[in-house]
Amino acid sequence: KLRDRLRAFADLALDESDYEEAATCFNRCRAKGLQGSNTDFLMCAVSLRRDLAILTTDKPDEFPL
């Protein structure tokens, strides 16, 4: 069901700078004791480059960056 709903959105092309920014996000989070997956950090990098919001159901106090 989720896959069908997400098909309504266009795929974004990734470039080398997205992977570099993902590594930077990983390092910044790790320095603060936070963990995430490679996918999490890649989504963050792409959202930063394209000025996109990341929507979550997590509570704001769970991410003290």
All heavy atoms as TSV, in Angstrom:
chain	resi	resn	atom	element	x	y	z
A	1	LYS	N	N	0.827	-1.194	0.000
A	1	LYS	CA	C	0.000	0.000	0.000
A	1	LYS	C	C	0.875	1.264	0.000
A	1	LYS	O	O	0.628	2.201	-0.746
A	1	LYS	CB	C	-0.915	-0.028	1.221
A	1	LYS	CG	C	-1.914	1.074	1.259
A	1	LYS	CD	C	-2.872	0.900	2.445
A	1	LYS	CE	C	-3.887	1.993	2.485
A	1	LYS	NZ	N	-4.824	1.826	3.578
A	2	LEU	N	N	1.922	1.251	0.845
A	2	LEU	CA	C	2.833	2.402	0.903
A	2	LEU	C	C	3.552	2.587	-0.430
A	2	LEU	O	O	3.677	3.700	-0.932
A	2	LEU	CB	C	3.835	2.231	2.038
A	2	LEU	CG	C	4.899	3.304	2.166
A	2	LEU	CD1	C	4.255	4.666	2.434
A	2	LEU	CD2	C	5.880	2.943	3.265
A	3	ARG	N	N	4.014	1.498	-1.011
A	3	ARG	CA	C	4.711	1.578	-2.299
A	3	ARG	C	C	3.819	2.235	-3.353
A	3	ARG	O	O	4.268	3.097	-4.110
A	3	ARG	CB	C	5.137	0.182	-2.744
A	3	ARG	CG	C	5.861	0.176	-4.079
A	3	ARG	CD	C	6.269	-1.219	-4.534
A	3	ARG	NE	N	5.104	-2.072	-4.604
A	3	ARG	CZ	C	5.077	-3.343	-4.192
A	3	ARG	NH1	N	6.148	-3.893	-3.681
A	3	ARG	NH2	N	3.982	-4.059	-4.294
A	4	ASP	N	N	2.571	1.851	-3.388
A	4	ASP	CA	C	1.643	2.432	-4.367
A	4	ASP	C	C	1.457	3.928	-4.133
A	4	ASP	O	O	1.397	4.713	-5.072
A	4	ASP	CB	C	0.296	1.717	-4.312
A	4	ASP	CG	C	0.390	0.284	-4.808
A	4	ASP	OD1	O	1.327	-0.019	-5.568
A	4	ASP	OD2	O	-0.477	-0.522	-4.422
A	5	ARG	N	N	1.389	4.337	-2.890
A	5	ARG	CA	C	1.218	5.759	-2.581
A	5	ARG	C	C	2.473	6.565	-2.931
A	5	ARG	O	O	2.389	7.694	-3.406
A	5	ARG	CB	C	0.855	5.957	-1.122
A	5	ARG	CG	C	-0.551	5.491	-0.823
A	5	ARG	CD	C	-0.885	5.677	0.627
A	5	ARG	NE	N	-2.185	5.115	0.889
A	5	ARG	CZ	C	-3.221	5.806	1.292
A	5	ARG	NH1	N	-3.114	7.100	1.487
A	5	ARG	NH2	N	-4.371	5.226	1.528
A	6	LEU	N	N	3.639	5.995	-2.692
A	6	LEU	CA	C	4.886	6.704	-2.967
A	6	LEU	C	C	5.171	6.829	-4.462
A	6	LEU	O	O	5.936	7.703	-4.875
A	6	LEU	CB	C	6.055	6.028	-2.260
A	6	LEU	CG	C	6.050	6.147	-0.739
A	6	LEU	CD1	C	7.204	5.342	-0.145
A	6	LEU	CD2	C	6.116	7.589	-0.296
A	7	ARG	N	N	4.585	5.992	-5.263
A	7	ARG	CA	C	4.784	6.067	-6.716
A	7	ARG	C	C	4.272	7.381	-7.301
A	7	ARG	O	O	4.648	7.757	-8.409
A	7	ARG	CB	C	4.115	4.894	-7.406
A	7	ARG	CG	C	4.908	3.627	-7.257
A	7	ARG	CD	C	4.343	2.521	-8.100
A	7	ARG	NE	N	5.201	1.342	-7.950
A	7	ARG	CZ	C	4.764	0.109	-7.981
A	7	ARG	NH1	N	3.483	-0.144	-8.181
A	7	ARG	NH2	N	5.598	-0.888	-7.839
A	8	ALA	N	N	3.441	8.077	-6.565
A	8	ALA	CA	C	2.928	9.370	-7.033
A	8	ALA	C	C	4.019	10.443	-7.048
A	8	ALA	O	O	3.871	11.467	-7.702
A	8	ALA	CB	C	1.776	9.821	-6.143
A	9	PHE	N	N	5.111	10.196	-6.356
A	9	PHE	CA	C	6.202	11.173	-6.266
A	9	PHE	C	C	7.326	10.794	-7.221
A	9	PHE	O	O	7.674	9.625	-7.359
A	9	PHE	CB	C	6.764	11.235	-4.836
A	9	PHE	CG	C	5.750	11.671	-3.833
A	9	PHE	CD1	C	5.023	10.733	-3.114
A	9	PHE	CD2	C	5.507	13.015	-3.611
A	9	PHE	CE1	C	4.074	11.131	-2.186
A	9	PHE	CE2	C	4.558	13.428	-2.680
A	9	PHE	CZ	C	3.840	12.479	-1.973
A	10	ALA	N	N	7.903	11.801	-7.864
A	10	ALA	CA	C	9.019	11.567	-8.787
A	10	ALA	C	C	10.275	11.169	-8.005
A	10	ALA	O	O	10.496	11.650	-6.892
A	10	ALA	CB	C	9.299	12.825	-9.593
A	11	ASP	N	N	11.077	10.303	-8.586
A	11	ASP	CA	C	12.369	9.957	-8.000
A	11	ASP	C	C	13.329	11.114	-8.202
A	11	ASP	O	O	13.306	11.786	-9.234
A	11	ASP	CB	C	12.948	8.703	-8.653
A	11	ASP	CG	C	12.187	7.450	-8.278
A	11	ASP	OD1	O	11.554	7.424	-7.209
A	11	ASP	OD2	O	12.230	6.481	-9.063
A	12	LEU	N	N	14.176	11.344	-7.213
A	12	LEU	CA	C	15.192	12.391	-7.319
A	12	LEU	C	C	16.529	11.755	-7.660
A	12	LEU	O	O	16.917	10.756	-7.060
A	12	LEU	CB	C	15.313	13.160	-5.995
A	12	LEU	CG	C	14.063	13.866	-5.506
A	12	LEU	CD1	C	14.314	14.503	-4.152
A	12	LEU	CD2	C	13.623	14.914	-6.512
A	13	ALA	N	N	17.229	12.340	-8.604
A	13	ALA	CA	C	18.555	11.845	-8.959
A	13	ALA	C	C	19.550	12.204	-7.856
A	13	ALA	O	O	19.511	13.304	-7.305
A	13	ALA	CB	C	19.000	12.459	-10.280
A	14	LEU	N	N	20.399	11.262	-7.530
A	14	LEU	CA	C	21.439	11.485	-6.527
A	14	LEU	C	C	22.753	11.781	-7.236
A	14	LEU	O	O	23.009	11.276	-8.323
A	14	LEU	CB	C	21.608	10.250	-5.641
A	14	LEU	CG	C	20.358	9.766	-4.907
A	14	LEU	CD1	C	20.674	8.509	-4.121
A	14	LEU	CD2	C	19.816	10.847	-4.001
A	15	ASP	N	N	23.591	12.595	-6.600
A	15	ASP	CA	C	24.922	12.814	-7.160
A	15	ASP	C	C	25.960	12.635	-6.056
A	15	ASP	O	O	25.626	12.399	-4.902
A	15	ASP	CB	C	25.042	14.163	-7.879
A	15	ASP	CG	C	24.820	15.351	-6.978
A	15	ASP	OD1	O	25.149	15.291	-5.777
A	15	ASP	OD2	O	24.333	16.372	-7.481
A	16	GLU	N	N	27.199	12.728	-6.436
A	16	GLU	CA	C	28.310	12.471	-5.518
A	16	GLU	C	C	28.225	13.336	-4.259
A	16	GLU	O	O	28.514	12.872	-3.162
A	16	GLU	CB	C	29.626	12.724	-6.249
A	16	GLU	CG	C	30.849	12.308	-5.481
A	16	GLU	CD	C	32.097	12.444	-6.333
A	16	GLU	OE1	O	32.179	11.796	-7.383
A	16	GLU	OE2	O	32.981	13.219	-5.913
A	17	SER	N	N	27.811	14.580	-4.398
A	17	SER	CA	C	27.752	15.471	-3.244
A	17	SER	C	C	26.724	15.010	-2.214
A	17	SER	O	O	26.870	15.279	-1.020
A	17	SER	CB	C	27.461	16.916	-3.684
A	17	SER	OG	O	26.162	17.023	-4.227
A	18	ASP	N	N	25.690	14.294	-2.656
A	18	ASP	CA	C	24.700	13.767	-1.710
A	18	ASP	C	C	25.344	12.735	-0.779
A	18	ASP	O	O	25.087	12.723	0.422
A	18	ASP	CB	C	23.521	13.129	-2.453
A	18	ASP	CG	C	22.701	14.148	-3.214
A	18	ASP	OD1	O	22.470	15.256	-2.680
A	18	ASP	OD2	O	22.282	13.835	-4.333
A	19	TYR	N	N	26.168	11.881	-1.337
A	19	TYR	CA	C	26.841	10.868	-0.531
A	19	TYR	C	C	27.861	11.506	0.415
A	19	TYR	O	O	28.007	11.075	1.561
A	19	TYR	CB	C	27.504	9.820	-1.430
A	19	TYR	CG	C	26.487	9.018	-2.208
A	19	TYR	CD1	C	26.177	9.362	-3.522
A	19	TYR	CD2	C	25.811	7.957	-1.627
A	19	TYR	CE1	C	25.228	8.650	-4.238
A	19	TYR	CE2	C	24.859	7.238	-2.336
A	19	TYR	CZ	C	24.575	7.589	-3.627
A	19	TYR	OH	O	23.624	6.882	-4.341
A	20	GLU	N	N	28.544	12.538	-0.048
A	20	GLU	CA	C	29.505	13.249	0.803
A	20	GLU	C	C	28.786	13.948	1.949
A	20	GLU	O	O	29.241	13.918	3.095
A	20	GLU	CB	C	30.304	14.243	-0.026
A	20	GLU	CG	C	31.233	13.567	-1.019
A	20	GLU	CD	C	31.812	14.518	-2.038
A	20	GLU	OE1	O	31.384	15.690	-2.108
A	20	GLU	OE2	O	32.712	14.084	-2.788
A	21	GLU	N	N	27.647	14.574	1.659
A	21	GLU	CA	C	26.872	15.240	2.700
A	21	GLU	C	C	26.284	14.228	3.680
A	21	GLU	O	O	26.204	14.492	4.878
A	21	GLU	CB	C	25.756	16.091	2.088
A	21	GLU	CG	C	24.954	16.876	3.100
A	21	GLU	CD	C	25.758	17.924	3.864
A	21	GLU	OE1	O	26.777	18.412	3.337
A	21	GLU	OE2	O	25.361	18.256	4.995
A	22	ALA	N	N	25.900	13.065	3.185
A	22	ALA	CA	C	25.393	12.011	4.060
A	22	ALA	C	C	26.475	11.601	5.065
A	22	ALA	O	O	26.195	11.399	6.246
A	22	ALA	CB	C	24.931	10.812	3.245
A	23	ALA	N	N	27.707	11.504	4.606
A	23	ALA	CA	C	28.816	11.169	5.506
A	23	ALA	C	C	29.022	12.266	6.545
A	23	ALA	O	O	29.283	11.989	7.721
A	23	ALA	CB	C	30.098	10.942	4.706
A	24	THR	N	N	28.878	13.521	6.133
A	24	THR	CA	C	28.992	14.639	7.066
A	24	THR	C	C	27.879	14.573	8.110
A	24	THR	O	O	28.133	14.770	9.308
A	24	THR	CB	C	28.930	15.983	6.313
A	24	THR	OG1	O	30.035	16.040	5.405
A	24	THR	CG2	C	28.979	17.163	7.253
A	25	CYS	N	N	26.663	14.284	7.670
A	25	CYS	CA	C	25.540	14.148	8.608
A	25	CYS	C	C	25.813	13.014	9.602
A	25	CYS	O	O	25.560	13.155	10.803
A	25	CYS	CB	C	24.240	13.871	7.860
A	25	CYS	SG	S	23.634	15.251	6.876
A	26	PHE	N	N	26.324	11.900	9.098
A	26	PHE	CA	C	26.670	10.770	9.962
A	26	PHE	C	C	27.675	11.193	11.022
A	26	PHE	O	O	27.501	10.922	12.215
A	26	PHE	CB	C	27.243	9.620	9.128
A	26	PHE	CG	C	27.878	8.542	9.956
A	26	PHE	CD1	C	27.094	7.550	10.525
A	26	PHE	CD2	C	29.247	8.524	10.180
A	26	PHE	CE1	C	27.683	6.555	11.305
A	26	PHE	CE2	C	29.838	7.542	10.947
A	26	PHE	CZ	C	29.049	6.546	11.526
A	27	ASN	N	N	28.728	11.878	10.608
A	27	ASN	CA	C	29.774	12.297	11.548
A	27	ASN	C	C	29.254	13.276	12.587
A	27	ASN	O	O	29.594	13.181	13.773
A	27	ASN	CB	C	30.956	12.900	10.792
A	27	ASN	CG	C	31.715	11.858	10.002
A	27	ASN	OD1	O	31.738	10.688	10.347
A	27	ASN	ND2	N	32.329	12.283	8.908
A	28	ARG	N	N	28.413	14.216	12.171
A	28	ARG	CA	C	27.855	15.192	13.114
A	28	ARG	C	C	26.963	14.499	14.139
A	28	ARG	O	O	27.015	14.811	15.326
A	28	ARG	CB	C	27.066	16.255	12.363
A	28	ARG	CG	C	27.952	17.203	11.579
A	28	ARG	CD	C	27.155	18.211	10.796
A	28	ARG	NE	N	26.360	19.052	11.704
A	28	ARG	CZ	C	25.337	19.780	11.314
A	28	ARG	NH1	N	24.945	19.767	10.050
A	28	ARG	NH2	N	24.687	20.524	12.171
A	29	CYS	N	N	26.143	13.577	13.683
A	29	CYS	CA	C	25.257	12.863	14.602
A	29	CYS	C	C	26.045	11.953	15.538
A	29	CYS	O	O	25.786	11.908	16.734
A	29	CYS	CB	C	24.221	12.060	13.828
A	29	CYS	SG	S	22.960	13.099	13.071
A	30	ARG	N	N	27.004	11.237	14.985
A	30	ARG	CA	C	27.798	10.319	15.801
A	30	ARG	C	C	28.552	11.077	16.895
A	30	ARG	O	O	28.675	10.604	18.023
A	30	ARG	CB	C	28.773	9.549	14.928
A	30	ARG	CG	C	29.509	8.489	15.708
A	30	ARG	CD	C	30.225	7.554	14.807
A	30	ARG	NE	N	30.823	6.502	15.623
A	30	ARG	CZ	C	31.629	5.592	15.171
A	30	ARG	NH1	N	31.919	5.564	13.895
A	30	ARG	NH2	N	32.132	4.687	15.962
A	31	ALA	N	N	29.029	12.280	16.584
A	31	ALA	CA	C	29.741	13.098	17.570
A	31	ALA	C	C	28.830	13.483	18.737
A	31	ALA	O	O	29.308	13.761	19.830
A	31	ALA	CB	C	30.302	14.351	16.907
A	32	LYS	N	N	27.515	13.476	18.488
A	32	LYS	CA	C	26.545	13.808	19.537
A	32	LYS	C	C	25.900	12.556	20.129
A	32	LYS	O	O	24.935	12.640	20.882
A	32	LYS	CB	C	25.473	14.736	18.983
A	32	LYS	CG	C	26.019	16.098	18.600
A	32	LYS	CD	C	24.912	16.999	18.118
A	32	LYS	CE	C	25.467	18.352	17.736
A	32	LYS	NZ	N	25.629	19.232	18.860
A	33	GLY	N	N	26.411	11.385	19.754
A	33	GLY	CA	C	25.905	10.139	20.303
A	33	GLY	C	C	24.629	9.632	19.649
A	33	GLY	O	O	23.955	8.776	20.199
A	34	LEU	N	N	24.308	10.151	18.466
A	34	LEU	CA	C	23.103	9.724	17.757
A	34	LEU	C	C	23.457	8.755	16.646
A	34	LEU	O	O	24.493	8.892	16.004
A	34	LEU	CB	C	22.380	10.938	17.167
A	34	LEU	CG	C	21.929	11.986	18.166
A	34	LEU	CD1	C	21.408	13.219	17.445
A	34	LEU	CD2	C	20.869	11.419	19.083
A	35	GLN	N	N	22.591	7.782	16.433
A	35	GLN	CA	C	22.822	6.800	15.387
A	35	GLN	C	C	21.715	6.873	14.354
A	35	GLN	O	O	20.609	7.331	14.631
A	35	GLN	CB	C	22.856	5.397	15.977
A	35	GLN	CG	C	24.044	5.153	16.880
A	35	GLN	CD	C	24.057	3.727	17.378
A	35	GLN	OE1	O	23.023	3.141	17.646
A	35	GLN	NE2	N	25.248	3.165	17.499
A	36	GLY	N	N	22.017	6.417	13.171
A	36	GLY	CA	C	21.043	6.335	12.092
A	36	GLY	C	C	21.582	5.403	11.030
A	36	GLY	O	O	22.738	4.995	11.071
A	37	SER	N	N	20.737	5.091	10.076
A	37	SER	CA	C	21.156	4.201	8.999
A	37	SER	C	C	21.735	5.012	7.839
A	37	SER	O	O	21.544	6.230	7.755
A	37	SER	CB	C	19.960	3.379	8.505
A	37	SER	OG	O	19.052	4.211	7.809
A	38	ASN	N	N	22.404	4.314	6.946
A	38	ASN	CA	C	22.917	4.977	5.743
A	38	ASN	C	C	21.776	5.636	4.970
A	38	ASN	O	O	21.923	6.744	4.446
A	38	ASN	CB	C	23.630	3.965	4.845
A	38	ASN	CG	C	24.901	3.440	5.468
A	38	ASN	OD1	O	25.479	4.064	6.341
A	38	ASN	ND2	N	25.333	2.274	5.033
A	39	THR	N	N	20.649	4.964	4.921
A	39	THR	CA	C	19.483	5.514	4.224
A	39	THR	C	C	18.996	6.791	4.896
A	39	THR	O	O	18.653	7.768	4.224
A	39	THR	CB	C	18.353	4.470	4.165
A	39	THR	OG1	O	18.848	3.292	3.526
A	39	THR	CG2	C	17.153	4.996	3.418
A	40	ASP	N	N	18.961	6.788	6.233
A	40	ASP	CA	C	18.551	7.990	6.976
A	40	ASP	C	C	19.416	9.184	6.593
A	40	ASP	O	O	18.909	10.270	6.307
A	40	ASP	CB	C	18.675	7.773	8.487
A	40	ASP	CG	C	17.708	6.758	9.039
A	40	ASP	OD1	O	16.630	6.564	8.438
A	40	ASP	OD2	O	18.026	6.158	10.084
A	41	PHE	N	N	20.721	8.983	6.597
A	41	PHE	CA	C	21.635	10.084	6.331
A	41	PHE	C	C	21.599	10.515	4.868
A	41	PHE	O	O	21.749	11.693	4.563
A	41	PHE	CB	C	23.055	9.735	6.770
A	41	PHE	CG	C	23.159	9.561	8.259
A	41	PHE	CD1	C	23.567	8.359	8.811
A	41	PHE	CD2	C	22.822	10.594	9.114
A	41	PHE	CE1	C	23.644	8.195	10.180
A	41	PHE	CE2	C	22.894	10.444	10.490
A	41	PHE	CZ	C	23.306	9.245	11.018
A	42	LEU	N	N	21.356	9.581	3.972
A	42	LEU	CA	C	21.228	9.950	2.561
A	42	LEU	C	C	19.957	10.776	2.341
A	42	LEU	O	O	19.971	11.762	1.605
A	42	LEU	CB	C	21.238	8.704	1.682
A	42	LEU	CG	C	21.350	8.928	0.184
A	42	LEU	CD1	C	22.567	9.782	-0.175
A	42	LEU	CD2	C	21.398	7.594	-0.535
A	43	MET	N	N	18.875	10.402	3.009
A	43	MET	CA	C	17.642	11.207	2.909
A	43	MET	C	C	17.878	12.605	3.461
A	43	MET	O	O	17.402	13.597	2.888
A	43	MET	CB	C	16.501	10.531	3.671
A	43	MET	CG	C	15.971	9.306	2.987
A	43	MET	SD	S	14.451	8.615	3.701
A	43	MET	CE	C	14.765	8.614	5.437
A	44	CYS	N	N	18.607	12.717	4.554
A	44	CYS	CA	C	18.917	14.031	5.120
A	44	CYS	C	C	19.730	14.865	4.141
A	44	CYS	O	O	19.454	16.055	3.939
A	44	CYS	CB	C	19.684	13.878	6.431
A	44	CYS	SG	S	18.701	13.223	7.779
A	45	ALA	N	N	20.726	14.254	3.534
A	45	ALA	CA	C	21.586	14.979	2.595
A	45	ALA	C	C	20.793	15.492	1.394
A	45	ALA	O	O	20.945	16.649	0.992
A	45	ALA	CB	C	22.722	14.067	2.127
A	46	VAL	N	N	19.940	14.654	0.843
A	46	VAL	CA	C	19.141	15.066	-0.315
A	46	VAL	C	C	18.164	16.165	0.085
A	46	VAL	O	O	17.968	17.135	-0.642
A	46	VAL	CB	C	18.407	13.855	-0.929
A	46	VAL	CG1	C	17.416	14.289	-1.989
A	46	VAL	CG2	C	19.415	12.878	-1.513
A	47	SER	N	N	17.576	16.041	1.256
A	47	SER	CA	C	16.629	17.070	1.694
A	47	SER	C	C	17.328	18.403	1.938
A	47	SER	O	O	16.762	19.464	1.657
A	47	SER	CB	C	15.871	16.624	2.938
A	47	SER	OG	O	16.705	16.599	4.072
A	48	LEU	N	N	18.546	18.377	2.435
A	48	LEU	CA	C	19.298	19.614	2.635
A	48	LEU	C	C	19.610	20.285	1.295
A	48	LEU	O	O	19.426	21.493	1.140
A	48	LEU	CB	C	20.601	19.331	3.388
A	48	LEU	CG	C	20.466	19.018	4.873
A	48	LEU	CD1	C	21.783	18.492	5.420
A	48	LEU	CD2	C	20.017	20.250	5.630
A	49	ARG	N	N	20.071	19.507	0.331
A	49	ARG	CA	C	20.449	20.064	-0.970
A	49	ARG	C	C	19.243	20.647	-1.703
A	49	ARG	O	O	19.336	21.688	-2.351
A	49	ARG	CB	C	21.111	18.996	-1.840
A	49	ARG	CG	C	21.509	19.508	-3.227
A	49	ARG	CD	C	22.390	18.525	-3.977
A	49	ARG	NE	N	21.791	17.252	-4.227
A	49	ARG	CZ	C	21.186	16.909	-5.376
A	49	ARG	NH1	N	21.079	17.787	-6.354
A	49	ARG	NH2	N	20.699	15.702	-5.541
A	50	ARG	N	N	18.109	19.998	-1.571
A	50	ARG	CA	C	16.924	20.425	-2.309
A	50	ARG	C	C	15.950	21.239	-1.462
A	50	ARG	O	O	14.852	21.550	-1.905
A	50	ARG	CB	C	16.225	19.218	-2.901
A	50	ARG	CG	C	17.081	18.525	-3.938
A	50	ARG	CD	C	16.277	17.437	-4.608
A	50	ARG	NE	N	17.048	16.782	-5.642
A	50	ARG	CZ	C	16.818	16.931	-6.938
A	50	ARG	NH1	N	15.864	17.721	-7.339
A	50	ARG	NH2	N	17.545	16.273	-7.807
A	51	ASP	N	N	16.357	21.541	-0.236
A	51	ASP	CA	C	15.526	22.337	0.682
A	51	ASP	C	C	14.142	21.707	0.867
A	51	ASP	O	O	13.114	22.365	0.732
A	51	ASP	CB	C	15.408	23.783	0.190
A	51	ASP	CG	C	14.899	24.721	1.287
A	51	ASP	OD1	O	15.157	24.445	2.470
A	51	ASP	OD2	O	14.237	25.707	0.948
A	52	LEU	N	N	14.145	20.401	1.160
A	52	LEU	CA	C	12.910	19.646	1.380
A	52	LEU	C	C	12.750	19.325	2.859
A	52	LEU	O	O	13.742	19.136	3.568
A	52	LEU	CB	C	12.939	18.337	0.586
A	52	LEU	CG	C	13.076	18.458	-0.925
A	52	LEU	CD1	C	13.309	17.091	-1.542
A	52	LEU	CD2	C	11.837	19.119	-1.501
A	53	ALA	N	N	11.533	19.237	3.301
A	53	ALA	CA	C	11.254	18.853	4.684
A	53	ALA	C	C	11.255	17.334	4.801
A	53	ALA	O	O	10.928	16.621	3.856
A	53	ALA	CB	C	9.898	19.398	5.114
A	54	ILE	N	N	11.618	16.859	5.978
A	54	ILE	CA	C	11.488	15.446	6.304
A	54	ILE	C	C	10.384	15.362	7.344
A	54	ILE	O	O	10.475	15.981	8.415
A	54	ILE	CB	C	12.798	14.855	6.857
A	54	ILE	CG1	C	13.874	14.884	5.769
A	54	ILE	CG2	C	12.568	13.437	7.358
A	54	ILE	CD1	C	15.219	14.374	6.223
A	55	LEU	N	N	9.355	14.617	7.039
A	55	LEU	CA	C	8.231	14.464	7.951
A	55	LEU	C	C	8.423	13.208	8.787
A	55	LEU	O	O	8.865	12.182	8.290
A	55	LEU	CB	C	6.922	14.385	7.166
A	55	LEU	CG	C	6.672	15.544	6.196
A	55	LEU	CD1	C	5.389	15.316	5.426
A	55	LEU	CD2	C	6.630	16.870	6.936
A	56	THR	N	N	8.094	13.309	10.065
A	56	THR	CA	C	8.269	12.184	10.964
A	56	THR	C	C	7.185	12.198	12.025
A	56	THR	O	O	6.573	13.235	12.282
A	56	THR	CB	C	9.669	12.223	11.626
A	56	THR	OG1	O	9.803	11.093	12.487
A	56	THR	CG2	C	9.874	13.502	12.422
A	57	THR	N	N	6.988	11.064	12.638
A	57	THR	CA	C	6.071	10.986	13.773
A	57	THR	C	C	6.848	10.937	15.085
A	57	THR	O	O	6.255	10.834	16.148
A	57	THR	CB	C	5.156	9.743	13.669
A	57	THR	OG1	O	5.978	8.572	13.599
A	57	THR	CG2	C	4.267	9.817	12.445
A	58	ASP	N	N	8.192	11.032	15.000
A	58	ASP	CA	C	9.026	11.054	16.197
A	58	ASP	C	C	8.803	12.365	16.960
A	58	ASP	O	O	8.501	13.393	16.357
A	58	ASP	CB	C	10.515	10.946	15.844
A	58	ASP	CG	C	10.847	9.596	15.214
A	58	ASP	OD1	O	10.166	8.607	15.527
A	58	ASP	OD2	O	11.785	9.563	14.410
A	59	LYS	N	N	8.988	12.306	18.250
A	59	LYS	CA	C	8.853	13.509	19.062
A	59	LYS	C	C	10.081	14.408	18.871
A	59	LYS	O	O	11.200	13.904	18.776
A	59	LYS	CB	C	8.719	13.124	20.526
A	59	LYS	CG	C	7.466	12.322	20.807
A	59	LYS	CD	C	7.409	11.875	22.242
A	59	LYS	CE	C	6.185	11.022	22.447
A	59	LYS	NZ	N	6.220	10.291	23.692
A	60	PRO	N	N	9.899	15.734	18.820
A	60	PRO	CA	C	11.034	16.662	18.589
A	60	PRO	C	C	12.164	16.502	19.593
A	60	PRO	O	O	13.323	16.661	19.236
A	60	PRO	CB	C	10.392	18.048	18.704
A	60	PRO	CG	C	8.961	17.826	18.403
A	60	PRO	CD	C	8.633	16.429	18.910
A	61	ASP	N	N	11.868	16.177	20.833
A	61	ASP	CA	C	12.921	16.064	21.842
A	61	ASP	C	C	13.784	14.817	21.652
A	61	ASP	O	O	14.780	14.643	22.330
A	61	ASP	CB	C	12.340	16.102	23.245
A	61	ASP	CG	C	11.346	14.983	23.524
A	61	ASP	OD1	O	10.725	14.468	22.571
A	61	ASP	OD2	O	11.197	14.633	24.701
A	62	GLU	N	N	13.436	13.947	20.717
A	62	GLU	CA	C	14.237	12.751	20.453
A	62	GLU	C	C	15.439	13.076	19.568
A	62	GLU	O	O	16.312	12.269	19.390
A	62	GLU	CB	C	13.374	11.669	19.792
A	62	GLU	CG	C	12.304	11.131	20.725
A	62	GLU	CD	C	11.398	10.122	20.062
A	62	GLU	OE1	O	11.594	9.813	18.862
A	62	GLU	OE2	O	10.470	9.643	20.734
A	63	PHE	N	N	15.465	14.288	18.982
A	63	PHE	CA	C	16.544	14.691	18.088
A	63	PHE	C	C	17.093	16.037	18.540
A	63	PHE	O	O	16.700	17.074	18.038
A	63	PHE	CB	C	16.046	14.765	16.643
A	63	PHE	CG	C	15.579	13.431	16.141
A	63	PHE	CD1	C	14.236	13.113	16.141
A	63	PHE	CD2	C	16.483	12.502	15.712
A	63	PHE	CE1	C	13.808	11.881	15.690
A	63	PHE	CE2	C	16.070	11.254	15.258
A	63	PHE	CZ	C	14.725	10.944	15.247
A	64	PRO	N	N	18.030	16.028	19.484
A	64	PRO	CA	C	18.523	17.279	20.068
A	64	PRO	C	C	19.612	17.994	19.267
A	64	PRO	O	O	20.529	18.531	19.822
A	64	PRO	CB	C	19.078	16.805	21.423
A	64	PRO	CG	C	19.575	15.426	21.128
A	64	PRO	CD	C	18.581	14.855	20.129
A	65	LEU	N	N	19.513	17.963	17.951
A	65	LEU	CA	C	20.544	18.642	17.159
A	65	LEU	C	C	20.262	20.082	17.118
A	65	LEU	O	O	19.894	20.848	16.528
A	65	LEU	CB	C	20.652	18.023	15.759
A	65	LEU	CG	C	21.215	16.622	15.726
A	65	LEU	CD1	C	21.244	16.099	14.306
A	65	LEU	CD2	C	22.596	16.559	16.315
